[in-house]
C-alpha cells in the first residue's frame, strides 16, 4: 500500500458540518419546518468516520500510531465542551428541577459522561416520544455511539496492520457496512428504538466515512465531477425537507443523506459544490458545530420543563442566538486553547473532572441526595411520592403465549382487561379480592387499544402486536370459567387524539382511528367483540374514560430561579370534560345498550357540577401523572367498582 499523508485541512468538510448542525438545530426548534433535520446526525457520523479513520490509517502507515495519543486527542477534543455544558446544567438543574426531573438529568448525564447514554435512552423509550423534551442530555446519544465506535475501531485497524492484512481491510469494511445496515433494516420494524440508538445498527454510517478514507488513501483518487458535490448537497437538503421518521420505508430513504455525504466527502475541493461549502460563514458554523450541538438542546429542554408556554417563536430565536454565542465562546476560549495546550497533564485533568461529574451525577440518579427544591419546599416531596405510587403485585402465568396475572388459587371468576387505564384500578380490586376470596385475573398492556382489529402504528412503518394480544385475551376470556369481564381503556385518546397513531386493520385494509371511517369501523369491531364475549355466557362491564389530570409537577408554579409554590386550584372544568368526552362516550353507551353490556361511568366520582377534582381537600395529589391515578388513592377512595365483589 502506498503511504500518503493526505491529511490537509478541507474547509468544505466544515461547511458540511454546518449544514448538519443547522439541520439538527432547525429540527429541534421548529420540527414542522424541517421534519428531516435530525438526519444531520447521520451526516455527522459519515464526517466523523472519514476524518478519524483517515488520521488512524495515516498514522499506521507512517509508523506514528499510538493508541494512547489517539485517546488523549479524543479527550482534548470531546471533553472541554461536554464538561462546561454538563457542569453548567448540572448546577442549574440542582437549583430549579424537582426530584424526578433531577434524577432524569443526572442519570443521562452520568451515562453521557461515560458515553453510554444511548443505552439508557433505549431503556427509556424513543427519540421521538413526547417526553423527550424533558431529557436535557438526550442529545448525547449520538456522541455515545461515536465514542463506542472509536473504542473498537483503532484496535480493528491496528490488528489489520499488525498482521499485514490491510489488503483485506476494504472487504472487511464493506462486509461490516452490509451487516450493520442489514441489522438496521431488520430492527427498524421489530425494535425501532434499537435500530435508532445502538452501535451495531449505526455502525454502517460511521464505517461509510471510514470507507471513504480508506479508498482515498489507498485505492482511488477523489472525484472531480462538478456535479457530484452539488448533487450531494441537494440530497442532504432534500432529505431534511422531505423525509420524516414516520415516512414509509424510512430505513431506505435514510440512505439519501449518507449518499449525499459520500458525494461531498469524495469530491475534490475545486468543484463548485465544495467551493460553496468552503464559504467562510459556513466554515465558521462548522468550526463551532460541536459545542453548538452540545449546548442548544439543554436550553430547549429546561425551558420546556419549567414553562413550556414560554417557547414562542421570539424566545426560540433568542435561544438560537444564545446557543451560537455560547458555542463560539466555548470554542474560542475553552475548546481551542485546551486542544492546543502543551501541558501534558491537561488530559489527566479533563479525565478526572469528567469522572468526578459522572460520579456526582450517578449519586444524584440513585437518590443519594435531592435537589434544592426538595429542601426549599417540603411539599415537593409529594411529587416524588406521587410519581412512584403505581402498580400492584400479582402472580404471572402463561396461557398459550399470553402472559396474564392472577390473584387466588382457584380459576378466576372476574377478568380485568384493557390498558393502563384498567391497570390503575387494580390496587382496589386486589384488596377486595383478598378480602372476599374471589379469584381474579388481569390482562393489560399499556398504550395498546383493547379492541379487536386495532393496532398501534410504529413510527418506522409496520404495526405492533396489539391485534394478536387482543385475540389471545378474548380466547382466554371465552374459554375459562370466568363470570364477569371488565374492560377499561383510554378510549378517548385512541379514538380522538391518537387517531393518527392507531389503526383499524381488516384484510390489509387500513383506516386511521382519527378518520370517520376508522372510527366507525373500530366501533363496529368493539360491538362485535363485546357481543362475542356476552354470547359465551359472560357478563360484561365497560368502564368509560375517567377525567384527565395533571403531572404532579404541574401543581407547583416555579420560576427560573427555582422558587416554587403549590397551586391547589388546578381542577378540570366539568363543562370542558363533558365536551371533550361527549362523542366517544355517547357511542360507547350506544354499543353497550345494543349488545347488553353494562356501562360504568367514573365521572360522577371525580366531578361535581362545576369541576373534576385533581387534588383532595387536604391537598393530597390524586394523579401520578397526567392520565393515571395514584395506587394509594385508588385503594382508599375509588369505591364505584366495589359492587363487582359483592357476588
matplotlib code that plots the C-alpha trace (Angstrom):
import matplotlib.pyplot as plt

x = [0.0, 1.2, 2.0, 0.3, -0.1, -3.0, -4.4, -4.6, -7.4, -10.6, -12.8, -15.7, -15.9, -16.5, -19.1, -20.7, -20.7, -22.5, -25.3, -25.5, -25.8, -28.2, -30.5, -30.5, -31.0, -33.9, -35.5, -35.2, -36.5, -39.0, -39.7, -42.6, -40.4, -37.6, -39.1, -35.9, -33.4, -32.5, -30.7, -27.9, -26.7, -26.3, -24.2, -22.0, -21.5, -20.1, -17.8, -16.5, -15.8, -14.0, -11.8, -10.8, -10.2, -8.0, -5.9, -5.7, -4.8, -2.2, -0.5, -0.5, 1.1, 3.7, 4.6, 3.4, 0.3, -0.2, -3.4, -2.6, -2.0, -5.2, -7.4, -5.6, -6.6, -10.1, -10.3, -9.0, -11.5, -14.6, -14.3, -14.0, -17.4, -19.1, -17.7, -18.6, -22.2, -22.5, -21.4, -23.5, -26.7, -26.0, -25.6, -28.6, -30.7, -29.9, -31.5, -34.6, -35.6, -37.9, -36.5, -37.8, -36.6, -33.2, -32.9, -33.6, -31.0, -28.3, -29.0, -28.5, -25.5, -23.7, -24.3, -23.3, -20.0, -19.1, -20.6, -23.4, -26.5, -27.8, -28.4, -30.1, -32.4, -33.1, -34.5, -36.5, -38.2, -37.9, -36.2, -39.4, -41.7, -43.4, -41.4, -38.1, -38.1, -37.8, -34.5, -31.8, -29.0, -30.9, -28.8, -25.6, -26.8, -25.0, -21.8, -22.1, -22.5, -19.4, -17.2, -18.2, -17.2, -13.8, -13.2, -13.3, -12.1, -8.4, -7.9, -9.5, -7.2, -4.2, -4.9, -5.2, -1.9, 0.0, -0.9, -0.1, -3.7, -4.5, -5.3, -8.4, -9.5, -11.6, -13.5, -13.9, -15.4, -17.8, -19.0, -19.3, -21.4, -23.6, -24.2, -24.8, -27.2, -29.0, -29.4, -30.8, -33.3, -34.2, -34.7, -36.5, -39.8, -39.2, -37.4, -37.2, -35.6, -32.7, -32.4, -32.1, -29.8, -27.5, -24.0, -24.5, -27.4, -25.5, -22.0, -22.6, -22.9, -19.6, -18.0, -19.1, -17.0, -14.1, -14.6, -14.2, -10.9, -9.6, -10.4, -8.9, -5.6, -5.0, -7.1, -8.8, -8.5, -11.2, -13.8, -13.6, -17.1, -18.5, -21.9, -21.0, -20.8, -23.8, -25.9, -24.7, -25.7, -29.1, -29.7, -28.9, -31.0, -33.9, -33.7, -34.0, -37.1, -38.9, -38.0, -39.5, -39.1, -42.6, -42.4, -43.0, -39.7, -37.7, -34.8, -34.3, -34.9, -32.3, -29.7, -30.0, -28.2, -25.5, -25.1, -25.1, -22.3, -20.2, -20.5, -19.3, -16.5, -15.2, -15.1, -12.2, -12.1, -12.0, -15.6, -18.5, -20.3, -17.1, -16.5, -20.0, -19.3, -16.0, -17.6, -16.4, -19.8, -20.4, -16.9, -17.3, -20.5, -18.8, -16.0, -18.4, -20.7, -19.7, -20.2, -23.3, -24.8, -23.9, -25.4, -28.6, -30.7, -30.4, -31.6, -34.7, -35.3, -35.0, -37.5, -39.9, -39.6, -40.0, -42.5, -43.5, -45.6, -42.6, -41.3, -42.8, -41.0, -39.2, -38.0, -36.8, -34.9, -33.4, -32.3, -30.7, -28.8, -27.7, -26.7, -24.4, -22.9, -22.2, -20.8, -18.4, -17.2, -16.7, -14.8, -12.7, -11.8, -12.0, -12.1, -9.4, -6.9, -7.2, -6.7, -3.5, -2.2, 1.3, 0.7, 1.0, -1.3, -4.2, -5.6, -5.5, -7.2, -10.0, -10.5, -10.5, -13.1, -15.3, -15.2, -16.0, -19.0, -20.1, -19.8, -21.8, -24.4, -24.6, -25.2, -27.9, -29.6, -29.5, -31.1, -28.2, -29.1, -32.0, -32.1, -32.5, -36.2, -36.8, -35.4, -36.7, -40.4, -41.2, -44.4, -42.2, -41.7, -45.3, -44.3, -41.7, -44.2, -46.9, -44.6, -43.8, -47.3, -48.3, -48.8, -49.7, -48.1, -49.9, -48.7, -47.9, -49.0, -48.7, -51.7, -51.0, -48.4, -50.3, -48.9, -51.6, -51.6, -53.8, -54.9, -56.2, -55.6, -58.9, -59.8, -60.6, -64.2, -63.5, -61.2, -60.0, -58.9, -57.6, -54.6, -53.0, -56.4, -57.6, -54.4, -54.8, -57.9, -56.3, -54.9, -58.5, -59.6, -56.8, -57.6, -61.3, -60.3, -58.2, -60.9, -63.7, -61.6, -63.0, -60.2, -59.5, -57.2, -55.9, -54.7, -53.4, -50.9, -50.2, -50.7, -52.5, -56.1, -58.0, -60.3, -60.3, -58.5, -56.8, -53.1, -50.6, -48.7, -44.9, -43.1, -40.9, -43.7, -45.5, -47.6, -47.3, -48.7, -51.9, -54.2, -52.6, -52.7, -56.4, -57.3, -55.5, -57.1, -60.5, -59.8, -58.8, -61.9, -64.3, -62.7, -62.2, -64.9, -65.0, -68.3, -67.5, -65.3, -64.5, -63.0, -61.4, -59.1, -58.2, -60.9, -60.9, -57.1, -57.3, -60.4, -59.6, -56.1, -54.5, -56.2, -53.0, -51.1, -53.8, -55.3, -58.1, -57.0, -59.0, -57.7, -54.8, -57.3, -56.0, -58.1, -56.7, -58.9, -58.8, -60.8, -64.6, -64.2, -61.6, -63.8, -66.9, -65.1, -63.5, -66.8, -68.2, -65.3, -65.8, -69.5, -68.8, -66.1, -68.4, -71.2, -68.9, -67.9, -71.5, -72.6, -70.0, -72.0, -70.1, -71.4, -69.5, -68.9, -67.4, -65.7, -65.8, -62.7, -62.2, -61.4, -57.8, -55.4, -52.0, -48.5, -47.6, -45.0, -47.8, -49.3, -46.3, -45.7, -42.0, -39.7, -36.3, -34.7, -36.2, -38.7, -41.9, -45.4, -48.2, -51.4, -54.3, -56.9, -55.8, -59.1, -60.6, -63.8, -66.7, -68.0, -64.6, -64.6, -68.2, -67.5, -64.2, -65.7, -69.2, -68.7, -66.8, -68.8, -72.1, -71.1, -69.8, -73.2, -75.0, -72.9, -73.3, -77.1, -77.1, -75.1, -76.3, -73.2, -73.2, -71.7, -69.7, -69.1, -66.3, -67.2, -69.6, -66.9, -64.5, -66.7, -69.4, -71.5, -68.6, -65.2, -63.4, -61.1, -57.4, -56.5, -58.2, -59.4, -56.3, -54.0, -53.1, -52.4, -54.7, -52.7, -49.3, -49.1, -51.4, -53.5, -53.2, -54.4, -52.1, -52.4, -52.8, -55.7, -57.4, -57.1, -58.6, -61.0, -62.2, -65.4, -67.5, -66.2, -66.7, -70.0, -68.1, -67.1, -70.5, -71.5]
y = [0.0, 3.5, 5.7, 9.1, 11.9, 13.4, 14.9, 18.6, 20.7, 20.7, 23.7, 22.1, 19.4, 22.2, 23.6, 20.2, 20.1, 23.5, 22.0, 19.0, 21.1, 23.6, 20.8, 19.4, 22.9, 23.8, 20.4, 20.8, 24.3, 24.1, 20.4, 21.0, 23.3, 20.8, 17.3, 15.5, 17.8, 15.1, 13.4, 15.9, 13.5, 10.8, 13.3, 13.9, 10.1, 10.0, 13.0, 11.6, 8.2, 9.8, 12.2, 9.9, 6.9, 9.0, 10.0, 6.5, 4.9, 7.5, 7.1, 3.3, 3.5, 6.1, 4.2, 7.0, 5.2, 5.4, 4.3, 6.5, 9.5, 8.9, 8.7, 11.7, 13.7, 12.5, 13.6, 17.0, 17.3, 16.0, 16.7, 20.5, 21.5, 18.5, 19.3, 23.0, 22.3, 19.3, 21.3, 24.3, 22.5, 20.1, 23.0, 24.9, 21.7, 21.2, 24.5, 24.5, 20.9, 18.7, 15.3, 13.1, 15.6, 15.9, 12.1, 12.0, 14.7, 13.1, 9.6, 10.7, 13.0, 10.2, 7.9, 10.6, 11.2, 7.5, 7.5, 5.1, 7.4, 5.7, 2.6, 4.5, 6.2, 2.9, 1.7, 4.9, 5.0, 6.6, 9.7, 10.9, 10.5, 13.5, 13.2, 13.7, 17.5, 16.7, 15.0, 17.7, 15.4, 13.2, 14.5, 12.9, 9.6, 10.3, 11.2, 7.9, 5.9, 7.7, 7.1, 3.5, 3.1, 4.7, 2.3, -0.5, 1.0, 1.8, -1.8, -3.2, -1.1, -1.9, -5.7, -5.5, -3.5, -5.7, -8.9, -7.4, -7.9, -4.3, -5.5, -7.2, -4.0, -2.9, -6.2, -6.1, -2.6, -3.5, -6.5, -4.5, -1.9, -4.5, -6.4, -3.2, -1.8, -5.2, -5.1, -1.6, -2.8, -5.8, -3.9, -0.9, -2.6, -5.1, -2.9, 0.7, 2.1, -0.4, 0.5, 4.1, 4.0, 1.1, 1.0, -2.2, -0.6, 2.7, 1.3, 1.4, 5.2, 5.8, 3.0, 4.6, 7.5, 5.1, 3.5, 6.9, 7.5, 4.0, 4.5, 7.9, 6.9, 3.6, 2.9, 5.7, 9.4, 11.6, 12.5, 15.9, 16.0, 19.5, 18.0, 15.4, 17.7, 19.8, 16.6, 15.5, 18.8, 18.7, 15.1, 16.2, 19.4, 17.4, 14.8, 17.5, 18.9, 15.8, 12.8, 12.3, 9.4, 8.2, 8.1, 4.6, 2.7, 5.3, 3.0, 3.1, 6.8, 7.4, 6.3, 9.6, 11.9, 9.2, 9.1, 12.9, 13.0, 10.5, 12.5, 15.6, 13.9, 12.0, 15.1, 17.5, 20.9, 22.5, 21.6, 24.2, 22.4, 22.2, 26.0, 26.7, 24.6, 26.5, 29.9, 31.5, 31.8, 28.1, 27.2, 29.3, 27.5, 24.1, 25.0, 25.7, 22.9, 20.5, 23.0, 24.3, 20.7, 20.1, 23.4, 24.0, 21.1, 21.7, 25.2, 23.9, 21.2, 23.4, 25.9, 23.0, 21.7, 24.9, 26.7, 25.1, 28.0, 30.3, 28.6, 31.2, 32.0, 35.1, 33.1, 30.3, 32.7, 34.2, 30.7, 30.1, 33.3, 32.3, 28.8, 30.4, 32.9, 30.2, 27.8, 30.5, 31.4, 27.7, 27.1, 30.3, 30.4, 26.8, 24.2, 25.6, 26.6, 23.2, 21.3, 23.2, 23.1, 21.8, 20.9, 17.1, 17.0, 18.6, 15.2, 13.9, 16.9, 16.6, 12.9, 13.4, 16.2, 14.1, 11.1, 13.4, 14.8, 11.3, 10.1, 13.1, 12.6, 8.8, 9.6, 12.1, 9.5, 7.0, 9.5, 9.8, 13.4, 15.6, 18.8, 22.1, 22.3, 19.3, 21.3, 24.7, 23.5, 20.4, 19.9, 19.0, 15.6, 14.9, 15.0, 12.2, 10.1, 10.5, 9.7, 6.3, 5.5, 2.9, -0.8, -3.9, -7.3, -10.4, -13.8, -14.2, -17.2, -18.2, -19.2, -20.2, -17.5, -14.9, -13.6, -12.7, -12.0, -13.8, -13.5, -16.5, -20.2, -21.1, -20.3, -16.6, -15.6, -11.9, -10.8, -7.2, -6.5, -3.3, -0.9, 1.1, 2.8, -0.7, -1.4, 1.7, 0.4, -2.9, -1.8, -1.6, -4.7, -6.8, -5.5, -6.6, -9.9, -10.7, -9.7, -11.7, -14.6, -14.1, -15.1, -12.6, -12.1, -9.2, -8.9, -5.4, -3.8, -0.1, 2.1, -0.7, -0.3, -3.4, -3.6, -6.3, -5.4, -2.3, -1.9, 0.8, 2.1, 2.0, 5.3, 3.5, 1.6, -1.6, -2.3, -3.7, -6.9, -5.5, -7.5, -10.8, -9.7, -8.9, -12.2, -14.3, -12.3, -12.9, -16.6, -16.8, -14.9, -17.2, -20.5, -20.1, -20.3, -16.5, -15.0, -11.3, -9.4, -5.7, -3.6, -0.2, 1.9, 5.4, 5.2, 8.9, 9.0, 6.2, 7.4, 11.1, 12.4, 9.1, 9.0, 9.1, 6.5, 3.8, 2.0, -0.4, -3.2, -5.9, -7.9, -5.4, -2.5, 0.2, 3.1, 5.5, 5.8, 9.6, 9.4, 8.9, 5.6, 4.4, 5.5, 3.7, 0.5, 0.4, 0.9, -1.9, -4.2, -3.3, -4.1, -7.5, -8.2, -7.4, -9.4, -12.4, -12.3, -12.0, -14.9, -17.1, -16.6, -13.7, -10.5, -7.6, -4.2, -1.3, 1.5, 4.9, 7.1, 9.0, 12.7, 13.6, 15.1, 16.8, 15.7, 16.1, 18.8, 20.9, 21.6, 23.7, 27.0, 27.9, 30.4, 30.2, 30.8, 27.6, 29.1, 27.1, 27.5, 24.9, 25.6, 23.8, 25.0, 23.1, 21.3, 20.5, 22.4, 19.9, 21.6, 21.1, 17.4, 16.8, 18.4, 16.5, 13.1, 13.5, 11.9, 8.8, 8.2, 8.5, 5.9, 3.5, 3.8, 3.1, 0.0, -1.3, -0.9, -2.8, -5.8, -6.0, -4.8, -2.6, 0.9, 2.2, 5.9, 7.2, 10.9, 11.3, 10.0, 12.7, 15.6, 17.8, 20.2, 22.6, 20.9, 17.5, 17.3, 16.5, 17.3, 16.1, 18.7, 18.0, 18.9, 15.3, 14.6, 12.1, 11.5, 10.0, 11.6, 13.4, 10.4, 7.8, 7.7, 7.0, 3.5, 4.7, 7.0, 4.2, 1.7, 4.2, 6.3, 4.6, 2.6, 2.7, -0.8, -2.4, -4.0, -6.4, -8.3, -8.3, -11.6]
z = [0.0, -0.8, 2.1, 1.9, 4.4, 2.5, 5.7, 4.6, 6.0, 4.0, 4.7, 2.7, 5.4, 8.0, 5.6, 5.5, 9.3, 9.2, 7.1, 9.5, 12.7, 11.1, 10.1, 13.7, 15.2, 13.0, 13.6, 17.4, 17.4, 14.5, 13.8, 11.4, 9.3, 8.8, 9.6, 8.5, 10.1, 12.6, 9.7, 10.3, 12.9, 10.2, 8.2, 11.3, 11.5, 8.0, 8.5, 11.8, 10.3, 7.4, 9.3, 12.2, 10.0, 7.8, 10.7, 12.1, 8.7, 8.0, 11.4, 11.0, 7.5, 8.6, 11.8, 14.1, 15.5, 19.3, 20.9, 23.9, 21.8, 19.9, 23.1, 24.5, 21.5, 21.6, 25.3, 24.4, 21.5, 23.3, 27.0, 27.2, 25.7, 27.3, 30.7, 30.6, 29.5, 31.8, 34.9, 34.0, 33.7, 36.5, 38.9, 37.4, 37.4, 41.1, 41.9, 39.6, 39.0, 41.0, 42.3, 39.5, 36.9, 38.5, 38.6, 34.9, 34.2, 36.4, 35.1, 31.5, 32.4, 34.3, 31.3, 28.9, 30.7, 30.1, 26.6, 27.4, 27.2, 24.0, 26.0, 28.9, 26.4, 24.7, 28.0, 28.5, 25.1, 21.7, 20.4, 19.0, 22.1, 23.6, 26.9, 25.1, 25.7, 29.5, 29.0, 28.9, 27.9, 25.4, 22.5, 23.9, 22.4, 19.1, 20.9, 22.8, 19.5, 18.0, 21.0, 21.3, 17.7, 18.5, 21.4, 18.8, 15.5, 16.3, 17.5, 14.4, 12.2, 14.3, 14.0, 10.2, 10.1, 12.6, 10.7, 7.3, 6.2, 5.3, 1.8, 3.3, 5.1, 2.2, 2.1, 5.9, 5.8, 3.1, 5.0, 8.2, 6.4, 4.8, 8.1, 10.1, 7.5, 7.4, 11.2, 10.9, 8.3, 10.4, 13.7, 12.2, 12.2, 15.0, 17.5, 16.2, 19.4, 19.0, 15.3, 16.3, 19.4, 19.2, 17.7, 15.7, 13.8, 13.4, 12.7, 8.9, 8.8, 10.5, 8.6, 5.4, 6.2, 7.1, 3.7, 2.0, 3.9, 3.0, -0.7, -0.8, 0.9, -0.8, -3.8, -5.7, -6.3, -5.2, -7.8, -9.6, -11.0, -11.0, -10.2, -7.6, -4.6, -5.7, -6.1, -2.7, -1.1, -2.8, -1.5, 2.1, 1.9, 0.2, 3.0, 5.6, 4.0, 2.7, 4.9, 8.3, 10.7, 10.2, 6.4, 4.9, 4.3, 6.3, 6.5, 2.8, 2.4, 5.1, 2.6, 0.7, 3.2, 3.5, -0.3, -0.3, 2.3, 0.4, -2.8, -1.0, 1.0, -2.0, -4.3, -4.7, -3.2, -6.7, -7.5, -7.4, -4.6, -2.5, -3.0, -1.8, 1.4, 1.8, 2.2, 5.4, 7.2, 6.7, 7.8, 10.9, 11.8, 11.1, 13.5, 16.4, 15.4, 18.3, 21.2, 19.4, 19.3, 23.0, 24.2, 22.3, 23.5, 27.2, 26.6, 24.9, 27.5, 30.6, 29.1, 28.3, 31.8, 33.7, 31.5, 28.1, 27.2, 27.0, 23.8, 21.5, 18.2, 19.6, 22.6, 20.3, 18.1, 21.3, 22.4, 19.0, 19.4, 22.9, 21.5, 18.8, 21.2, 23.9, 21.3, 20.0, 23.5, 24.4, 21.1, 21.2, 24.9, 26.2, 23.5, 21.2, 23.8, 25.6, 22.3, 21.6, 25.2, 25.6, 29.2, 29.4, 32.5, 30.6, 29.5, 33.1, 34.5, 31.9, 32.5, 36.3, 36.0, 33.7, 36.0, 39.0, 37.2, 36.3, 39.9, 41.2, 38.6, 39.4, 43.1, 42.1, 39.9, 42.7, 45.1, 47.5, 47.6, 46.4, 44.5, 46.3, 45.5, 47.8, 50.8, 49.8, 49.6, 51.8, 49.7, 46.7, 48.4, 47.4, 43.7, 44.3, 46.3, 43.7, 40.8, 42.2, 43.5, 40.9, 40.4, 42.4, 42.7, 41.2, 40.1, 36.4, 34.4, 30.8, 28.6, 25.1, 24.5, 26.6, 29.9, 32.5, 36.2, 38.7, 42.3, 44.1, 43.7, 42.0, 38.4, 38.2, 38.0, 37.2, 34.4, 34.1, 30.6, 29.0, 29.0, 31.8, 32.4, 33.6, 35.4, 37.6, 39.3, 40.3, 43.8, 45.0, 43.1, 44.5, 48.0, 47.6, 46.0, 49.1, 51.5, 49.7, 48.5, 45.0, 42.5, 39.7, 36.7, 34.7, 31.1, 30.5, 28.1, 28.5, 25.4, 23.4, 22.4, 23.6, 20.6, 18.0, 14.7, 16.1, 16.1, 17.0, 14.1, 14.5, 13.7, 11.2, 9.4, 10.3, 13.3, 16.8, 18.1, 19.6, 17.4, 18.4, 22.0, 21.9, 20.1, 22.7, 25.6, 24.1, 23.6, 27.3, 28.4, 26.5, 27.3, 31.0, 33.8, 34.1, 35.0, 34.6, 32.2, 32.9, 30.2, 30.6, 28.4, 27.4, 24.8, 24.1, 23.5, 21.0, 19.2, 19.2, 19.9, 19.0, 15.6, 13.5, 15.7, 15.9, 13.0, 12.3, 10.0, 8.3, 5.3, 5.0, 4.6, 6.9, 8.4, 11.0, 14.0, 13.6, 10.4, 10.3, 8.5, 11.1, 14.0, 12.6, 11.8, 15.2, 17.0, 14.9, 15.9, 19.6, 19.2, 17.7, 20.3, 23.2, 21.6, 21.2, 24.9, 26.1, 23.8, 25.6, 28.8, 30.4, 32.0, 30.5, 32.1, 30.1, 32.1, 30.4, 30.4, 33.7, 33.6, 32.9, 35.5, 35.5, 36.1, 39.8, 38.9, 37.3, 40.7, 41.6, 39.9, 39.7, 38.1, 36.6, 40.0, 41.3, 43.7, 43.7, 45.2, 45.2, 43.3, 44.8, 42.3, 39.2, 38.7, 35.3, 34.4, 34.2, 31.1, 29.3, 30.3, 29.2, 25.8, 25.4, 26.2, 24.7, 21.2, 22.3, 25.5, 23.7, 21.2, 23.9, 25.7, 22.5, 21.8, 25.4, 25.1, 21.7, 22.9, 26.5, 28.3, 31.4, 31.5, 34.5, 34.4, 36.7, 36.0, 39.0, 41.3, 40.2, 39.3, 40.8, 38.7, 38.2, 38.3, 38.1, 41.0, 40.7, 44.4, 47.6, 50.1, 52.3, 49.3, 48.5, 44.8, 43.1, 40.0, 39.5, 36.0, 33.6, 32.9, 35.7, 39.3, 42.2, 43.6, 47.2, 46.1, 44.2, 47.1, 49.6, 47.7, 44.5, 45.5, 42.4, 41.4, 44.8, 43.7, 41.4, 44.5, 46.2, 44.5]

ax = plt.figure().add_subplot(projection="3d")
ax.plot(x, y, z, "-o")
ax.set_aspect("equal")
plt.show()
